[in-house]
């Protein structure tokens, strides 16, 4: 199993041992970039917050440890956040 396959379906920021989605929570899928396939928990986000981009900390992006990957929701599909690049 490669790293991408291992990460698919796991929740961003969850504990390694219990990283699967939880019942009653709402998730958006991260598409492309270093976090491709991870799920982002958006359960408690107000509707207007899901219209903005998010910078998610990742060690596997262009800038290594401490870097961030930018994701923004698709206009036609709020359950998918597309990658828009990395920032330091």
Order of alpha helices (4+ residues) and beta strands (2+ residues): alpha-beta-beta-beta-beta-beta
